[in-house]
Amino acid sequence: MKIAVLGTGMAGRGFADRLTELGHDVVIGTRDVQQTLARTEPDALGHPPYAVWQQTSPEVRLVPFPKAGAHAELIVNATAGASSLAALDATGAANLAGKVIVDIALPLDLSQGMPPTLTVANTDSLGEQIQRTFPAARVVKTLNTVFFEVMIEPKRVPGEHNIFLAGDDTDAKNTAKSLLHGFGWPMDAIIDLGGIRAARGVEMYMPLYFTLSAVLGTFHFNIAVTPRR
Amino acid sequence: MKIAVLGTGMAGRGFADRLTELGHDVVIGTRDVQQTLARTEPDALGHPPYAVWQQTSPEVRLVPFPKAGAHAELIVNATAGASSLAALDATGAANLAGKVIVDIALPLDLSQGMPPTLTVANTDSLGEQIQRTFPAARVVKTLNTVFFEVMIEPKRVPGEHNIFLAGDDTDAKNTAKSLLHGFGWPMDAIIDLGGIRAARGVEMYMPLYFTLSAVLGTFHFNIAVTPRR
């Protein structure tokens, strides 16, 4: 499938590599290609700059957001949550129309340190904002409840554990389920929470998630709903 | 131990019965004893009125909030979250000073139906509000992530699953852990999330919890953090 991953951070790169490995035709969308490639310093968390990663992932093309949107049959929103609406707007509403947006973004406010607060919560969610802003797109909120390495390779967490999805379009959710299954998620580990409003639940789980990661000392964990269905 | 349970709903009654069974000396606190006893109709969820339950639980004394506070060595806040601060205020700051408040309350706004939104979230929590309002009390937020029947009898959910606690006072958390262990929670199932700020995490899990309960068709479920520590 032709897939556009929006976002040049570790999550976007991880998705691009994994989707390429699974045989998809992948571009990464960014606001300014030259600016993204010009960075030479590691980011705040010590991750290498994009250009360094690009050398080991030559199949993935870096393109401006509108070109990514035009390329895509399916879009993965791997931007920082606070930038997601702007990135999708730059991608172009016409390019999003009718397409599945797999929204893995976290609406984090990191300005006060860890654990983060959310930029939107309780009576709204980023997933709902995206669906409302781009009504012709078919938004599926999923995967945001685990670290990106676990999203694309769930066996990094041993044992049985669950992943959630929420969206208003059943076909889009089935497409997302197939994608997740391709990553290694067992079909019966995927819990459909219903419409896009349930994005609130998985986004508001973030404070517990980040607190747990600090307590456990790892991001390689998840939760399992018990009893198993 | 002399325990005051604040709140006359199903959670409060369940705690009172279970704590009595475990050998504690239990009172239930309410705003107006005569009014609580005068109710003859089932509540909105079909639960019997307090006076009917009282007949099968004669050891539990129903007393006004201040008397409950004076009685207690430990307080369980099982009031509706939106009423918790008022109930604790009526119980009396002097009666709370130095004592452990096991706060199991959910700050739910049910005015728009299910799933509920929260009356406080993201940058604050009910647990923090209680600790801030009654600084001499020792608040432990715990148990709110499961149905009250599971809180007091965790084996209602088969298999291994976890429960969380958060609070600023280590001794108070140890007291709460003992209480939970008495209910049947294995010590290694209890995850200490740190200070009372982590109440945000367990309270903000509520939207996911209520959505999951609707999807699963039961309140007899929980989550297990995996891999097991």
Chai-1 contact restraints between the chains, C-beta under 6 A:
chainA,res_idxA,chainB,res_idxB,connection_type,confidence,min_distance_angstrom,max_distance_angstrom,comment,restraint_id
A,T117,B,N122,contact,1.0,0.0,6.0,A-B,restraint_1
A,T117,B,T123,contact,1.0,0.0,6.0,A-B,restraint_2
A,L118,B,N122,contact,1.0,0.0,6.0,A-B,restraint_3
A,A121,B,A121,contact,1.0,0.0,6.0,A-B,restraint_4
A,A121,B,N122,contact,1.0,0.0,6.0,A-B,restraint_5
A,N122,B,T117,contact,1.0,0.0,6.0,A-B,restraint_6
A,N122,B,L118,contact,1.0,0.0,6.0,A-B,restraint_7
A,N122,B,A121,contact,1.0,0.0,6.0,A-B,restraint_8
A,T123,B,T117,contact,1.0,0.0,6.0,A-B,restraint_9
A,P158,B,P227,contact,1.0,0.0,6.0,A-B,restraint_10
A,G159,B,T226,contact,1.0,0.0,6.0,A-B,restraint_11
A,H161,B,T226,contact,1.0,0.0,6.0,A-B,restraint_12
A,L193,B,T211,contact,1.0,0.0,6.0,A-B,restraint_13
A,A198,B,T211,contact,1.0,0.0,6.0,A-B,restraint_14
A,R200,B,P207,contact,1.0,0.0,6.0,A-B,restraint_15
A,G201,B,P207,contact,1.0,0.0,6.0,A-B,restraint_16
A,G201,B,L208,contact,1.0,0.0,6.0,A-B,restraint_17
A,G201,B,T211,contact,1.0,0.0,6.0,A-B,restraint_18
A,M204,B,M204,contact,1.0,0.0,6.0,A-B,restraint_19
A,M204,B,P207,contact,1.0,0.0,6.0,A-B,restraint_20
A,Y205,B,Y205,contact,1.0,0.0,6.0,A-B,restraint_21
A,Y205,B,L208,contact,1.0,0.0,6.0,A-B,restraint_22
A,P207,B,R200,contact,1.0,0.0,6.0,A-B,restraint_23
A,P207,B,G201,contact,1.0,0.0,6.0,A-B,restraint_24
A,P207,B,M204,contact,1.0,0.0,6.0,A-B,restraint_25
A,L208,B,G201,contact,1.0,0.0,6.0,A-B,restraint_26
A,L208,B,Y205,contact,1.0,0.0,6.0,A-B,restraint_27
A,T211,B,L193,contact,1.0,0.0,6.0,A-B,restraint_28
A,T211,B,A198,contact,1.0,0.0,6.0,A-B,restraint_29
A,T211,B,G201,contact,1.0,0.0,6.0,A-B,restraint_30
A,N222,B,T226,contact,1.0,0.0,6.0,A-B,restraint_31
A,I223,B,I223,contact,1.0,0.0,6.0,A-B,restraint_32
A,I223,B,V225,contact,1.0,0.0,6.0,A-B,restraint_33
A,A224,B,A224,contact,1.0,0.0,6.0,A-B,restraint_34
A,A224,B,T226,contact,1.0,0.0,6.0,A-B,restraint_35
A,V225,B,I223,contact,1.0,0.0,6.0,A-B,restraint_36
A,T226,B,G159,contact,1.0,0.0,6.0,A-B,restraint_37
A,T226,B,H161,contact,1.0,0.0,6.0,A-B,restraint_38
A,T226,B,N222,contact,1.0,0.0,6.0,A-B,restraint_39
A,T226,B,A224,contact,1.0,0.0,6.0,A-B,restraint_40
A,P227,B,P158,contact,1.0,0.0,6.0,A-B,restraint_41
